[in-house]
Amino acid sequence: MPSSFSSRLVRNFERYGQLCLGIDPHASLLDDWGLEDSVDGLRTFSNRVLEAAIGRVGIIKPQVSFFERFGSKGFAVLEELATAANQTDMLVIMDAKRGDIGSTMDGYFDAWLSRTAPFVCDALTISPYLGFDSLSNVMASALENGKGLFVLAATSNPEGKSLQKADINGVSIAADILNRLEDTNRVNLDPNGSLGNFGAVVGATLNFQSVGIGQIYEDKTMVTPLLAPGFGAQGASLNQCAELFGAASKRVIASVSRSVLSAGATGIENAIESANNELAIGLTRG
């Protein structure tokens, strides 16, 4: 039986802290690095970022779209990156935001989370907007394989707010997703772990009360980990993590990308270490 995702997450929190490095090789960033916007540039960038991350951060999050834009050759680079990262103790969260029903979702599971998946990863971001219950099979299979899932709950993009705050019997959609994740995590909690295997994606720049999920800030008993994009270039400060997330701050995976990656090939190690130090300070404030 493979180890649970939650136990590996807790292990890496203890070893490296709660920083997650997003690997987002968009065209302008490749240009800033002096690389061509090509498969060769993509490969050079990805390898260099991975090399810098090893031993400095416990979690990486490749943004699949920036590999997919190069077609099959871009996916080949993503496979190489995933395989190389799997040889380390880092956790890989693939940011693919997949979500479907029935056999189609089973196909996504085979590609990303099965024991023979070509894209080797520890967890996958997924969408619940075809119905939370449509995720039940992939959740069960993920548990069996020691994999995690991060479910979109409350994102900070303005286009999503009207849907995510919509009311269902007095509870917002975002809160309903969060509540159901919490219930699922408690039923399946690893006896040796303090976190659930299934996390919620929650924007760090979001006003939680505005979408009905104020319990994130207040409830000290929750076990659902939170993958929080929005730190750094998107506006949230790592040194305010505890202020932003309150009781949930020790469960937050603080994701940064541009603010670190923009340091370039020669500055990325120092940028990672600075971000780690800033987050460590931010987790002591509240």
N, C-alpha and C positions, 0 to 999 in steps of 0.2 A: 504494500500500500504506500503510495507516494506521500511525502509530507504535505501538510495542508498549506495553502497559500497564506493563510493568516499567520501560521507559525513562522514562515519565511519572512513575512512582512515585519513581524515583531522583531525577529532576529536582525534584520537590516536597519530598522529604526535604532536598535541598540548599538549596532556597529558603526553606522554612518550618519545617523540623524534622519530627518524627515524630508530632505530635499529630493526632488525628482527633476532630472534634466530632460527636457523635451528636445528631441532631435528633429528639427524642422528645416530641411534643406530647400527653402524656397529660392527662387531665381535671384532675388536681390541679395540674399545672404551669401550665396555662392559667389556672386560678383564681388561682394565686400571682402571675401577671403581670397580674391584673385584667382578664382576658379571659373572654368567654363560652365555654362548651364547645360551640362551634358551628363551622360551616364558616367564618364570618367571623373568629372567634377563631383558628382554625387558620391561615387565610391571613395574618392580621396577625402571628402568632407566627413562622411560617415565613419570611416576608419579612424580619422584623427580625433573626432569627438569621442568615440568609444575609448580610444587609448587614453584620453585625458580624464574620462570619467572613472576608469578602473581604479579602485582604491580610494576614491574621493567622494563618490556618491553611491548610494545603494539601490537606486531606482532610475531607470531611463524610460522615456516614453517616445518612441518614434511615431511621428505623424505620417500615417500611411499614404495620405493623398500626395505628399511631396515625392514619394517614390513611385506611386501609381501613375503620375503624369508622364513618366518615361516609358510606360507600357511594360512589356514582359522583361525588358532589360533592367528597368527600375525595380521591379519585383525581385529580380535575381540579386540585386544589391541588398535589398531588404532581407532576403533569405540569408545572405552571407553575414550581414550585421547581426541578425538574430542568432545564428549558429555560433558566431564568435562570442557574443554576450553570454550565451548559455554555458560557455566554458569558464565563466567567472562566477562570482557569488552575487552579482547584480540581479535584480528583478527587472523583467522587461514587461511593461504595459504597452500593448499595441493600441494606438489610438486610431481605431478604424470605424467606430460608431456603427457597427452592424446591427441589424434588427429585422427579423422577418418571422414567418410562421412555418410550422411543419417541417417538411423535408428540406426546404430552403435554408432554414435556420440550422438544421442538422449539417448541411453542407458547409456553412460558415464555421460551425464547431470543428468539423474535420480539418478545415484549412488552418485554424488558428489555435485550437485548444486540445485537440486529440493527441494521443501519444505518438502518432506518426505525422503530426502537422508539419508542413513545410516551413511555416513561419513560426519558429519556436518562441513561445512566450509564456509568461507566468499568468498574465491576465489580459483581458480585452475590454475595451469600452463598447457598450451596446446601447441601443435605443429601446425604450419600453413603449413607444407610441403606437404599436399595433396591439397594445393591451399587455399589462404586466404578466398576466397568466400565459402569454405566448412565450415567456422566458422560462417556464417551469422545467422543460426538458433539458435545456442547455444548462440551467443551474444544477440539476441533478447530475448531469454528466461531468460538469466542471468539478463538483465535489469529489466524484469518484477518481478523477485524474489529478487532484491536488491543484486545481487552477482557480483563479479568481475572476470576477467580473466587476466592472464599474459601470453602473447604470446612470444614464443621463437623468438628472432630477431637476436641478435649478441652474440653468446656465446664465451667464451675465450678458449675453447678447440681447439687445433691446427687442429684436424680432420674436424672441421666445417667451417674453414675459406674459403676454396676454393669455397664451395657452397654459403656461405653467402655474399661473395664479388662478386659473378658472376654478370655480367652486363645484365640488361634488358632495352634496349632503353636508355642507358646512366645512368641508376640508378641501384645500387646494389640491390640484393634481400633483404638484411637487411634493406636498406633504404626504399625500397618499402613497406615492412611490417610496418616499423615505420611510414611512411607517411600515410598509410591506417588506422592504429590505430589512428593517430592524427585526421584524417578526421572524423572517426567514433565517436571519443570522443567529438569532437566539435559539431556534430549534436545532440548528446545525453547528453550534459553537464548539470549537476545538477545546477539549478539556484542558489542554496545555496552553491555550492562547487567550488573549484578552481582547482580540479584535475578531470581527466577522470575516468571512471569506468573500462577501459581496459588498462592494462599496458604492457610494453615490458620487456622481460628478456634480460639484457645487462651485459656482464661480466665486472667487475670492473677493471680487469687487461688488458683489450683490448685497443688497439690503435684505436680509433673511425675512424680516417681518413682512416686507412688501409682497412676498410670494407665499406667506403662511408657514414658513419653516423656522420660526423663532426658537423651536425646541433645540435646534442645533446648538445655539448659543447657551442655552440654559440647562439642558438635561445632562447630568453627569453620569447617568447610568447607561447611556447608549453605547453600542459596540460597533456600529457601522463605520468603517473607515471612509474618509472623504478625500476624493481626488480633487484638488483645488487649482485649476488653471487661473491665470489672472495676476499672478505675482510678477513683479519686475516691470517690463515694458508696458504691460496692460494696465498698470496703475496701482495695484496693491503692493504694500511694502512688506518685505519679509520680517522686518523688525517690529511689525505690528500684528504678527500672526495670532498671538493670544488675545489681543484686543479685538481682532476681527472675528475670531471663532469661539472665544470664551471657553465653555466647558468642553468643546470638541477639539481644542487646539492640539491635544496629544494624539488625536486620531487623524490629523490632517497630513496628507501628502502634498507638500507645497511645490507646485510645478512651475519651473522657470524655463525659458528658452531664449528669446532674443536678447534679454539683458545679459546673459552669459555668453551665448554664441557670438554676439557682436564683438567680443573681445578678440576674435580672430585666432588663427592657428597658434600664434606664439603667446597669446594671453589667456587662453581658455582655462588652463589649470588654476591660475591665480584668481580668475573670475569665479570658478566653482568654489574655491576655498573661501573667498569673500562672501559668497552667497550662503554657504554653510554657516559661517560665523554670524552673519546677519540674522539668519533664521534662529540659531541657538539663542541669540539675545532676545529675539522676538517671542520665543516660547517661554521666557521667564517673566514677561510683562503681561499684565492682565488687569 
